[in-house]
Amino acid sequence: MKGDVDAFRKWQAANKQNWDDFIAWFSKNKIQITKKNAFISSKA
């Protein structure tokens, strides 16, 4: 879910460089979800 959109936007504005660095990193390190590494809480 989205969570607290207003709080996130305030954090993002106050932490622009951290956010930009994370987006650059994540673009190169995407999470690969497969059947083998997926987590399903109802089956934990």
C-alpha distances in whole Angstrom, upper triangle without the diagonal:
4,6,9,10,14,14,13,15,18,18,18,21,22,22,22,24,22,19,22,23,20,19,23,23,19,21,24,22,19,18,20,18,21,22,24,21,18,17,16,16,18,21,21
4,7,7,10,11,10,12,15,14,14,17,19,19,19,22,20,17,19,21,18,17,21,21,19,20,23,22,20,19,21,20,23,25,27,24,21,20,20,19,21,24,24
4,6,9,9,8,11,13,13,14,17,18,18,19,22,19,17,20,22,19,19,22,23,20,22,25,23,21,21,23,22,25,27,28,25,22,21,20,19,22,24,24
4,6,5,6,9,10,11,12,14,16,16,18,21,19,17,20,22,19,19,23,24,22,24,27,25,24,23,26,25,29,30,32,28,26,24,24,23,25,28,27
4,6,5,6,9,10,10,12,14,15,16,19,18,15,18,20,18,18,21,22,20,22,25,25,23,23,26,26,29,31,32,29,27,26,26,25,27,30,30
4,5,5,6,9,10,11,12,14,15,19,18,16,18,21,19,19,23,24,23,24,27,27,26,26,29,29,32,34,36,32,30,29,29,28,31,33,33
4,5,5,6,9,10,11,12,14,17,16,14,17,19,18,18,22,23,21,24,27,26,25,25,28,28,32,34,35,31,29,28,28,27,30,32,31
4,5,5,6,9,10,10,11,14,13,11,14,16,14,15,18,19,18,20,23,22,21,22,25,25,29,31,32,29,27,26,26,26,28,31,30
4,5,5,6,9,10,10,14,13,11,13,16,15,15,18,20,19,20,23,23,23,23,27,27,31,33,35,31,29,29,29,29,32,34,33
4,5,5,6,9,10,14,13,12,15,17,16,17,20,21,21,23,26,26,25,26,29,30,34,36,37,33,32,31,32,31,34,36,35
4,5,5,6,8,11,10,9,12,14,14,15,18,19,18,20,23,23,23,23,27,28,32,34,34,31,29,29,30,29,32,34,33
4,5,5,6,9,8,6,9,12,11,12,15,16,16,17,20,20,20,22,25,26,30,33,33,30,29,28,30,29,33,35,33
4,6,5,9,10,9,11,14,14,14,17,19,19,20,23,23,24,25,29,30,34,36,37,34,33,32,33,33,36,38,37
4,6,9,9,9,12,14,14,16,18,19,20,21,24,24,25,26,30,31,35,38,38,34,33,33,34,34,37,39,37
4,6,5,6,9,10,11,12,14,15,16,18,20,21,22,23,27,28,32,35,35,31,31,30,32,32,35,37,35
4,6,5,6,9,10,11,12,14,15,16,19,20,20,22,26,28,32,35,35,32,31,31,33,33,36,38,37
4,5,5,6,8,10,10,12,14,15,17,18,20,22,25,28,31,34,35,31,31,31,33,34,37,38,37
4,6,5,6,9,10,10,12,14,16,16,17,19,23,25,29,32,32,28,28,28,30,30,34,35,33
4,5,5,6,9,10,10,12,14,15,16,17,21,23,27,30,30,27,26,26,28,29,32,33,32
4,5,5,6,9,10,11,13,14,15,18,21,24,27,31,31,28,27,28,30,31,34,35,34
4,6,5,6,9,10,11,12,14,17,20,23,26,30,29,26,26,27,30,30,34,35,33
4,5,5,6,8,10,10,11,13,17,19,23,26,26,23,23,23,26,27,30,31,30
4,5,5,6,9,10,10,13,16,19,22,25,26,23,23,24,26,27,30,31,30
4,6,5,7,9,10,14,17,20,23,27,27,24,24,26,28,30,33,33,32
4,5,5,6,9,11,15,18,21,24,24,21,22,23,26,27,31,31,30
4,5,5,6,8,12,14,18,21,21,18,19,20,23,24,28,28,27
4,6,6,10,12,15,18,22,22,20,20,22,25,27,30,30,29
4,6,10,12,15,18,22,22,19,20,22,25,27,31,30,30
4,7,9,12,15,19,18,16,17,19,22,24,27,27,26
4,6,9,13,16,16,14,14,17,19,22,25,25,24
4,6,10,13,13,10,11,13,16,18,21,21,20
4,6,10,10,9,9,12,15,18,21,20,20
4,7,8,6,6,9,12,15,17,16,17
4,5,5,6,10,12,15,17,16,16
4,6,5,9,10,14,15,13,14
4,6,9,11,14,16,13,14
4,7,10,13,15,13,13
4,7,10,12,11,11
4,6,9,8,8
4,6,5,6
4,5,5
4,6
4
